[in-house]
Amino acid sequence: NGTTFESAMLLDTNISITTYGEDEAGELYVADFIAGDVYRISAQ
């Protein structure tokens, strides 16, 4: 179908981000596969 994907590092972290999600309020979350933790992403 001609679809291509490209990956790029957006943030260098010490966690193993394996998935992400967004809640009803538009907050972004990522999950750490190794530790089993979920983190909310926020602007600094």
Contacts in CASP RR format, 6 or more apart in sequence:
PFRMAT RR
TARGET T0000
AUTHOR 0000-0000-0000
METHOD contacts of the structure
MODEL  1
NGTTFESAMLLDTNISITTYGEDEAGELYVADFIAGDVYRISAQ
15 30 0 8 1.000
15 32 0 8 1.000
15 34 0 8 1.000
15 35 0 8 1.000
15 37 0 8 1.000
15 39 0 8 1.000
16 32 0 8 1.000
16 33 0 8 1.000
16 34 0 8 1.000
16 35 0 8 1.000
17 30 0 8 1.000
17 31 0 8 1.000
17 32 0 8 1.000
17 33 0 8 1.000
18 31 0 8 1.000
18 32 0 8 1.000
18 33 0 8 1.000
19 30 0 8 1.000
19 31 0 8 1.000
20 28 0 8 1.000
20 29 0 8 1.000
20 30 0 8 1.000
20 31 0 8 1.000
21 28 0 8 1.000
21 29 0 8 1.000
21 30 0 8 1.000
22 28 0 8 1.000
22 29 0 8 1.000
23 29 0 8 1.000
27 40 0 8 1.000
27 41 0 8 1.000
28 40 0 8 1.000
28 41 0 8 1.000
29 38 0 8 1.000
29 39 0 8 1.000
29 40 0 8 1.000
29 41 0 8 1.000
30 38 0 8 1.000
30 39 0 8 1.000
30 41 0 8 1.000
31 37 0 8 1.000
31 38 0 8 1.000
31 39 0 8 1.000
32 38 0 8 1.000
32 39 0 8 1.000
END
